Amino acid sequence: MAKSQPCQCFCAAVLILFDSDDDCPKELAPLVQKWAAEEAHERPCAVVVAHREYEAWFLAAIESLRGKQGILPDAMSHPDPERPRDAKGELEARMPPGRSYSETADQAALTAQFDMAAAYARCRSFRRMISAFGTLAVRLGVTLPQWPAASWRHG
């Protein structure tokens, strides 16, 4: 693999986030982190692997998404949101019959609205994302008063 040239555009840090599907996030993340650190050159870089699927984070906080993007008004969070093999399918099960989940149409809107404290309490991979974001912010000189918020850490 050829060595890439440093980007000429402004990029203060790199946060890479992707689904693990059936891979183990704890095994996969260090491999990608090593490559990413080399490619990011001197920029701070973090890799977060969502356990199974990013949509598991929505399953953890589904009550906050009721009535949004087709989520049913009585939808309940999954008791173990990172367990299902098909989090997107679990999400669709919380939508009316005939309504399907679309990453391109729904993911950004649901991301902007889901209860991060609930996802933090229920998803280890989301806690890793919050930690990585905080670490990158501090490395960039951002003063975080308390990260994550105390209310997130205590349920």
LUMRO-381251 format. One record per residue: residue number from 0; z, x, y of N, C-alpha, C in turn. Coordinates in steps of 0.05 Angstrom, whole numbers. Layout:
BEGIN
[atom NUM [Z X Y] [Z X Y] [Z X Y]]
...
END
This chain:
BEGIN
[atom 0 [0 17 -23] [0 0 0] [0 18 25]]
[atom 1 [-18 13 43] [-20 29 67] [3 23 86]]
[atom 2 [12 43 99] [34 40 119] [23 25 143]]
[atom 3 [38 5 152] [29 -10 175] [36 4 201]]
[atom 4 [22 -2 221] [27 9 248] [47 -9 262]]
[atom 5 [64 3 279] [83 -14 294] [68 -34 311]]
[atom 6 [79 -57 313] [67 -79 329] [69 -71 359]]
[atom 7 [48 -76 374] [48 -70 402] [59 -93 419]]
[atom 8 [65 -115 406] [77 -138 420] [108 -136 420]]
[atom 9 [120 -152 436] [149 -152 437] [161 -168 414]]
[atom 10 [178 -155 399] [192 -168 377] [219 -153 375]]
[atom 11 [240 -167 382] [266 -154 383] [279 -151 356]]
[atom 12 [274 -170 338] [285 -170 311] [268 -187 293]]
[atom 13 [273 -183 267] [257 -198 247] [277 -212 228]]
[atom 14 [273 -238 224] [288 -253 205] [268 -266 186]]
[atom 15 [269 -258 161] [250 -268 141] [266 -288 124]]
[atom 16 [255 -312 121] [267 -333 105] [247 -345 87]]
[atom 17 [254 -347 61] [236 -360 42] [252 -371 18]]
[atom 18 [239 -388 3] [251 -401 -21] [252 -381 -44]]
[atom 19 [273 -384 -60] [275 -367 -84] [262 -380 -108]]
[atom 20 [258 -407 -107] [247 -422 -130] [265 -416 -154]]
[atom 21 [254 -403 -174] [270 -398 -198] [282 -370 -199]]
[atom 22 [276 -354 -179] [287 -326 -178] [315 -327 -167]]
[atom 23 [330 -306 -174] [357 -303 -164] [357 -291 -136]]
[atom 24 [367 -306 -116] [367 -295 -89] [382 -268 -86]]
[atom 25 [403 -265 -101] [418 -239 -99] [403 -216 -110]]
[atom 26 [384 -221 -128] [367 -199 -138] [342 -195 -121]]
[atom 27 [331 -217 -112] [306 -216 -97] [310 -205 -68]]
[atom 28 [331 -214 -55] [335 -207 -26] [336 -177 -22]]
[atom 29 [351 -161 -37] [351 -132 -32] [324 -119 -35]]
[atom 30 [307 -128 -53] [281 -117 -57] [264 -122 -32]]
[atom 31 [264 -147 -23] [248 -154 1] [260 -140 26]]
[atom 32 [287 -138 27] [300 -125 50] [291 -96 53]]
[atom 33 [289 -82 30] [281 -54 31] [253 -52 43]]
[atom 34 [234 -68 33] [207 -68 44] [207 -76 73]]
[atom 35 [221 -98 79] [221 -108 107] [232 -88 127]]
[atom 36 [253 -74 119] [265 -54 137] [245 -32 143]]
[atom 37 [230 -24 123] [209 -3 128] [187 -14 146]]
[atom 38 [179 -38 142] [157 -50 158] [166 -57 186]]
[atom 39 [192 -64 190] [202 -71 216] [206 -46 234]]
[atom 40 [203 -23 222] [207 2 235] [235 4 246]]
[atom 41 [239 6 272] [267 9 283] [279 -18 290]]
[atom 42 [265 -40 287] [275 -66 294] [296 -76 274]]
[atom 43 [317 -88 284] [336 -101 265] [322 -121 248]]
[atom 44 [328 -123 222] [314 -140 204] [334 -151 183]]
[atom 45 [330 -176 177] [347 -189 156] [329 -207 139]]
[atom 46 [336 -209 114] [322 -226 95] [341 -246 84]]
[atom 47 [333 -271 84] [349 -293 73] [332 -308 53]]
[atom 48 [343 -312 30] [328 -327 9] [343 -353 4]]
[atom 49 [330 -375 11] [342 -401 6] [343 -406 -24]]
[atom 50 [367 -413 -34] [369 -417 -63] [353 -441 -71]]
[atom 51 [334 -436 -89] [314 -455 -98] [295 -462 -75]]
[atom 52 [303 -480 -57] [285 -489 -35] [301 -493 -9]]
[atom 53 [287 -488 12] [298 -493 39] [308 -521 42]]
[atom 54 [294 -540 29] [301 -569 31] [328 -575 20]]
[atom 55 [340 -557 4] [367 -561 -6] [386 -564 17]]
[atom 56 [381 -550 39] [398 -551 62] [398 -579 74]]
[atom 57 [375 -593 73] [374 -621 82] [390 -639 63]]
[atom 58 [388 -634 37] [403 -650 18] [433 -647 22]]
[atom 59 [442 -625 32] [470 -620 38] [480 -636 62]]
[atom 60 [462 -643 79] [470 -656 104] [454 -682 109]]
[atom 61 [446 -695 88] [428 -718 90] [439 -741 107]]
[atom 62 [465 -744 108] [476 -766 124] [469 -762 153]]
[atom 63 [466 -738 162] [458 -733 190] [429 -738 195]]
[atom 64 [414 -742 174] [385 -747 176] [377 -776 171]]
[atom 65 [396 -793 166] [390 -821 161] [374 -833 184]]
[atom 66 [352 -847 176] [335 -860 196] [315 -841 209]]
[atom 67 [315 -816 201] [297 -796 213] [276 -788 192]]
[atom 68 [251 -786 201] [230 -776 183] [229 -791 157]]
[atom 69 [236 -817 157] [235 -833 133] [259 -832 115]]
[atom 70 [280 -818 123] [304 -817 106] [318 -844 107]]
[atom 71 [325 -855 84] [337 -881 82] [364 -883 97]]
[atom 72 [370 -906 108] [395 -908 123] [421 -906 106]]
[atom 73 [418 -908 80] [442 -905 63] [441 -880 46]]
[atom 74 [423 -861 53] [420 -837 37] [446 -821 36]]
[atom 75 [452 -810 12] [476 -795 8] [469 -766 0]]
[atom 76 [486 -747 9] [481 -719 3] [483 -715 -27]]
[atom 77 [469 -695 -36] [471 -687 -64] [497 -672 -68]]
[atom 78 [512 -677 -90] [538 -664 -94] [536 -634 -97]]
[atom 79 [513 -624 -107] [509 -595 -110] [480 -590 -101]]
[atom 80 [476 -589 -74] [448 -589 -64] [431 -566 -71]]
[atom 81 [442 -543 -79] [426 -520 -86] [419 -520 -116]]
[atom 82 [429 -539 -131] [424 -540 -160] [396 -552 -167]]
[atom 83 [387 -574 -155] [362 -586 -164] [339 -567 -164]]
[atom 84 [323 -568 -184] [299 -552 -186] [278 -561 -166]]
[atom 85 [278 -587 -159] [258 -598 -142] [272 -611 -118]]
[atom 86 [281 -595 -99] [295 -606 -76] [277 -624 -59]]
[atom 87 [251 -618 -58] [233 -635 -43] [231 -663 -57]]
[atom 88 [231 -663 -83] [231 -689 -98] [257 -704 -93]]
[atom 89 [279 -690 -93] [305 -702 -87] [305 -714 -59]]
[atom 90 [292 -700 -40] [290 -710 -13] [273 -736 -13]]
[atom 91 [251 -735 -27] [234 -759 -28] [248 -783 -41]]
[atom 92 [267 -777 -60] [282 -799 -72] [300 -813 -52]]
[atom 93 [304 -800 -29] [321 -811 -8] [304 -823 15]]
[atom 94 [278 -828 8] [259 -841 26] [249 -866 12]]
[atom 95 [237 -884 28] [227 -909 16] [205 -903 -4]]
[atom 96 [202 -921 -24] [179 -918 -43] [153 -916 -27]]
[atom 97 [137 -897 -36] [111 -893 -23] [111 -873 -1]]
[atom 98 [134 -866 9] [137 -846 30] [141 -819 17]]
[atom 99 [125 -799 24] [129 -773 13] [137 -753 34]]
[atom 100 [151 -732 26] [160 -711 43] [136 -692 47]]
[atom 101 [132 -683 72] [111 -664 78] [123 -641 94]]
[atom 102 [121 -617 83] [132 -594 98] [120 -592 126]]
[atom 103 [94 -596 128] [82 -593 155] [90 -615 174]]
[atom 104 [94 -639 164] [100 -661 182] [130 -665 185]]
[atom 105 [146 -658 165] [175 -665 166] [194 -642 169]]
[atom 106 [187 -619 160] [207 -597 159] [218 -589 186]]
[atom 107 [201 -585 205] [210 -577 232] [227 -598 245]]
[atom 108 [219 -624 242] [234 -646 254] [262 -648 241]]
[atom 109 [263 -646 214] [289 -648 201] [307 -623 207]]
[atom 110 [294 -600 209] [309 -576 216] [322 -579 244]]
[atom 111 [308 -591 262] [319 -594 289] [342 -614 290]]
[atom 112 [346 -630 269] [365 -652 270] [388 -650 249]]
[atom 113 [386 -633 229] [406 -635 208] [432 -622 216]]
[atom 114 [454 -631 204] [481 -623 210] [486 -595 198]]
[atom 115 [484 -574 214] [487 -547 203] [515 -542 192]]
[atom 116 [535 -555 203] [563 -551 192] [564 -561 164]]
[atom 117 [551 -584 158] [552 -595 131] [536 -576 112]]
[atom 118 [514 -566 121] [498 -547 104] [514 -522 99]]
[atom 119 [528 -512 120] [545 -488 118] [567 -492 97]]
[atom 120 [579 -516 97] [600 -521 78] [590 -524 49]]
[atom 121 [565 -532 45] [556 -539 18] [535 -520 7]]
[atom 122 [524 -502 23] [502 -485 13] [508 -455 18]]
[atom 123 [511 -440 -3] [516 -412 0] [493 -397 14]]
[atom 124 [469 -405 7] [446 -392 20] [444 -398 50]]
[atom 125 [454 -422 58] [454 -428 87] [476 -411 101]]
[atom 126 [498 -407 87] [519 -389 99] [508 -361 102]]
[atom 127 [491 -352 84] [479 -326 86] [460 -325 110]]
[atom 128 [445 -347 114] [427 -349 137] [443 -347 164]]
[atom 129 [465 -362 165] [481 -361 189] [492 -333 194]]
[atom 130 [501 -321 173] [512 -293 175] [490 -274 184]]
[atom 131 [466 -276 172] [444 -258 180] [437 -262 209]]
[atom 132 [435 -287 218] [428 -293 246] [449 -280 264]]
[atom 133 [475 -284 258] [496 -273 275] [495 -243 276]]
[atom 134 [490 -230 253] [488 -201 252] [465 -191 269]]
[atom 135 [442 -204 267] [419 -196 284] [425 -200 313]]
[atom 136 [438 -222 320] [444 -227 348] [463 -205 359]]
[atom 137 [483 -198 344] [502 -177 353] [487 -150 355]]
[atom 138 [469 -144 336] [454 -119 338] [436 -118 362]]
[atom 139 [428 -142 373] [412 -143 397] [428 -143 422]]
[atom 140 [455 -142 419] [472 -141 442] [482 -168 452]]
[atom 141 [477 -189 437] [486 -216 444] [515 -218 437]]
[atom 142 [531 -228 456] [559 -233 451] [562 -261 441]]
[atom 143 [572 -263 416] [576 -290 405] [606 -295 406]]
[atom 144 [614 -317 419] [642 -323 422] [657 -326 396]]
[atom 145 [645 -340 378] [655 -343 351] [632 -352 333]]
[atom 146 [626 -336 313] [603 -342 296] [611 -338 267]]
[atom 147 [608 -359 251] [601 -386 258] [625 -400 271]]
[atom 148 [621 -423 281] [643 -438 294] [665 -443 274]]
[atom 149 [690 -443 284] [713 -447 267] [711 -473 252]]
[atom 150 [701 -494 265] [699 -520 252] [680 -519 228]]
[atom 151 [660 -501 228] [643 -499 204] [658 -486 181]]
[atom 152 [674 -467 187] [688 -452 165] [710 -468 152]]
[atom 153 [720 -488 166] [743 -503 155] [735 -531 147]]
[atom 154 [709 -536 143] [700 -561 133] [696 -581 155]]
END
